Amino acid sequence: MKQLANKIAVVTGGNNGIGLAVARLYASEGAKVVITGRNPVSIRSAVALIGHGAGGLVSDASNIGCLTQTFEDITTKFAGKIDILVVNAGVYIPAPFAQYTEEMFDETSDINFKGAFFTVQFALPFLNNGASIILTGATVAETATINGAAFAASKAALRSLARSFSAELLSRDIRVNVISPGPTDTAMFERSMHRVVQAGGTKKHWLTRSPLKRLASTEEVAKAYLYLASDASRYMLGAEIVIDGGDRTI
């Protein structure tokens, strides 16, 4: 039997990278999947890749005003409440600390931290009791990060939110956990860097650091999201799963 049969799953930022891999895996395991993102073209493309009757909605995690309508549309589409919420929408804007602007900081915080906080808050009336909420963190939250201080801090905030949210939602048996990937082979390198050569340099840096001498694939990371979405992880809440190829331990 498929692990997520008849469950309704929402993946924010599900139109590319890890979010898309998660959405595809969830759909293949029987879930009714809706992805959100800011780019309508990439959403349409992602929905086609996911298949299985998946849906896609344009929704900006930094625009708090649109969140209620987003969740209303999702529950209307599938005539049911949400069982799995993956809060994955995020942005990485690298720059040296001395040159980081208020605009760059606000965009990072508005999507990665404030957006995650209010996505969960606005989703609450549309979640089933016993739902699983999964926040996408990052291993850089636990290390010194050159040119990425704001990003790392925003991801560290999510680790704290998972603990507090879990404590507050115990009465509804809603569990909140974090998955913190290490370097993963996604388009984020190209999107976040101004030149492809810089992206290539970043990949080479992480390949040198990795005990496995490679980046994670999005499909490898997605399997951890499947575990936290399934009943196999019912006893986990407020916890973190780190997927970094041994970077922090070896």
C-alpha positions in Angstrom: 0.0 0.0 0.0 1.2 3.5 -0.8 2.4 5.4 2.3 0.4 8.6 1.7 -2.7 7.2 0.1 -5.6 9.7 0.1 -3.7 12.3 2.1 -3.6 15.9 1.1 -0.2 17.5 0.9 0.9 21.1 0.3 4.5 21.9 -0.7 5.3 25.6 -0.7 8.1 26.4 -3.2 7.3 23.1 -4.8 8.0 24.3 -8.4 11.7 23.5 -8.4 14.6 21.9 -6.5 13.9 20.0 -3.3 10.3 21.1 -3.2 9.6 19.6 -6.6 11.3 16.3 -5.7 9.3 16.1 -2.6 6.0 16.8 -4.4 6.8 14.2 -7.0 7.6 11.6 -4.4 4.5 12.4 -2.4 2.3 12.1 -5.5 3.9 8.7 -6.4 3.0 7.5 -2.8 -0.7 8.3 -3.2 -1.0 11.9 -1.9 -3.1 14.5 -3.5 -0.5 17.3 -4.0 -0.7 21.0 -4.4 2.4 23.1 -4.9 2.8 26.8 -4.5 5.4 29.3 -5.9 5.8 32.7 -7.3 6.4 31.9 -10.9 3.3 30.7 -12.8 5.3 29.3 -15.7 7.5 27.1 -13.5 4.4 26.0 -11.6 2.7 24.8 -14.7 5.8 22.9 -15.7 6.2 21.4 -12.3 2.6 20.3 -12.1 3.0 18.5 -15.4 6.1 16.7 -14.1 4.3 15.7 -10.8 1.3 14.3 -12.5 -1.2 12.2 -10.5 -3.8 15.1 -10.6 -1.5 17.5 -8.8 -2.4 21.2 -8.6 -0.4 24.4 -8.5 -1.2 27.9 -7.2 0.7 31.2 -7.5 1.4 32.3 -4.0 4.1 34.5 -2.5 5.3 33.4 0.9 6.3 37.0 1.8 2.7 38.3 1.0 0.9 37.5 4.2 -2.4 38.8 2.7 -2.7 36.1 0.2 -2.2 33.1 2.5 -5.8 32.6 3.6 -7.0 32.5 0.1 -4.3 30.1 -0.9 -5.4 27.6 1.8 -9.1 28.1 1.1 -8.4 27.3 -2.6 -6.5 24.1 -1.7 -9.1 22.7 0.6 -11.8 23.6 -1.9 -9.9 21.8 -4.8 -9.6 18.6 -2.9 -12.7 18.9 -0.7 -10.8 18.2 2.5 -8.3 19.5 5.0 -4.6 19.2 4.7 -2.6 16.3 6.2 0.9 17.3 5.3 2.3 20.9 5.0 5.9 21.3 3.7 7.1 24.8 4.3 9.9 24.9 1.8 9.7 28.3 0.0 12.9 30.1 0.5 15.5 32.4 -1.0 19.3 32.7 -0.7 20.8 36.1 -1.4 24.6 36.0 -0.9 26.7 39.0 -0.2 29.5 40.0 2.2 28.2 41.2 5.5 29.6 44.7 5.1 27.7 45.1 1.8 24.4 43.5 2.8 21.6 45.9 2.3 18.4 46.4 4.2 16.5 45.4 1.1 18.4 42.1 0.8 17.9 41.4 4.5 14.2 42.1 4.3 13.6 39.8 1.4 15.5 37.0 3.1 13.7 37.5 6.3 10.2 38.0 4.8 10.3 34.7 2.9 12.5 32.4 5.0 11.4 33.4 8.5 8.3 35.6 8.5 6.9 33.7 5.5 7.3 30.4 7.2 5.9 31.6 10.5 2.7 33.0 9.0 2.3 30.1 6.5 2.0 27.8 9.4 -0.3 30.2 11.3 -2.7 30.8 8.4 -2.7 27.1 7.6 -3.9 26.0 11.1 -7.7 26.2 10.4 -7.2 24.1 7.2 -5.1 21.4 8.8 -6.5 18.1 10.1 -5.7 17.1 13.6 -2.7 14.8 13.5 -1.2 16.7 10.5 2.5 16.7 9.9 4.3 20.1 9.3 7.8 20.0 7.9 10.0 23.0 7.7 13.0 23.2 5.4 16.1 24.3 7.3 19.7 24.2 6.3 22.9 22.9 7.8 24.5 26.3 7.6 22.3 27.3 10.5 24.9 25.6 12.7 28.1 26.9 11.2 29.9 30.1 10.4 28.7 31.2 7.0 30.6 33.7 4.9 28.5 35.8 2.6 25.3 34.1 3.9 24.8 35.4 7.4 21.2 36.5 6.9 20.3 33.2 5.2 21.9 31.1 7.9 20.2 33.1 10.7 16.8 32.7 9.0 17.2 29.0 8.8 18.3 28.8 12.5 15.1 30.6 13.4 13.1 27.7 11.8 14.8 25.2 14.1 13.5 27.2 17.0 10.0 27.5 15.5 9.7 23.8 15.2 10.1 23.3 18.9 7.7 26.1 19.9 5.1 25.2 17.3 5.2 21.6 18.4 4.6 22.6 22.0 1.7 24.8 21.1 0.0 22.3 18.8 0.2 19.3 21.1 -3.6 19.4 21.8 -4.3 18.9 18.1 -1.6 16.2 17.8 0.1 18.2 15.0 3.8 17.6 14.9 6.3 20.0 13.5 9.8 18.9 12.5 12.7 20.3 10.5 14.8 18.8 7.7 18.2 20.5 7.2 19.9 19.5 4.0 23.5 20.2 3.3 24.7 21.1 -0.1 22.2 19.8 -2.6 22.4 19.8 -6.4 19.7 22.3 -7.3 19.4 25.4 -9.4 19.8 27.6 -6.3 23.5 27.9 -7.0 22.8 29.4 -10.4 19.8 31.5 -9.3 21.6 33.0 -6.3 24.9 33.8 -7.9 25.4 36.6 -10.4 27.5 34.5 -12.7 27.6 30.8 -13.5 31.3 30.7 -12.9 30.7 31.7 -9.3 28.1 29.0 -8.9 30.6 26.5 -10.2 33.1 27.7 -7.7 30.6 27.3 -4.9 29.9 23.7 -6.0 33.7 22.9 -6.1 34.0 24.3 -2.6 31.3 22.0 -1.2 32.6 19.0 -3.1 36.0 19.5 -1.5 34.4 19.7 2.0 32.1 16.7 1.6 33.3 13.4 2.9 31.4 11.7 0.1 32.9 14.2 -2.5 29.5 14.9 -4.1 26.4 17.0 -3.5 23.1 15.4 -2.4 20.5 14.8 -5.1 17.1 16.2 -4.5 15.6 12.7 -4.7 17.8 11.6 -1.8 16.7 14.5 0.3 13.1 14.0 -0.6 13.0 10.6 1.1 13.5 12.2 4.5 10.4 14.3 3.8 8.5 11.1 3.0 9.5 9.7 6.4 8.2 12.7 8.3 5.0 12.8 6.3 4.2 9.2 6.9 2.9 7.4 10.0 6.3 5.9 10.5 7.4 9.1 12.2 4.4 9.6 14.5 6.7 9.8 17.6 8.8 12.6 16.2 8.1 16.2 17.0 10.2 19.3 17.4 13.1 17.4 15.9 15.6 17.9 13.2 16.8 15.5 10.5 20.2 16.5 9.1 21.2 15.3 5.6 24.7 16.5 4.9 26.7 13.5 3.8 28.6 13.6 7.0 29.9 17.1 6.6 29.4 18.1 10.2 30.5 14.9 11.8 33.3 13.3 9.7 
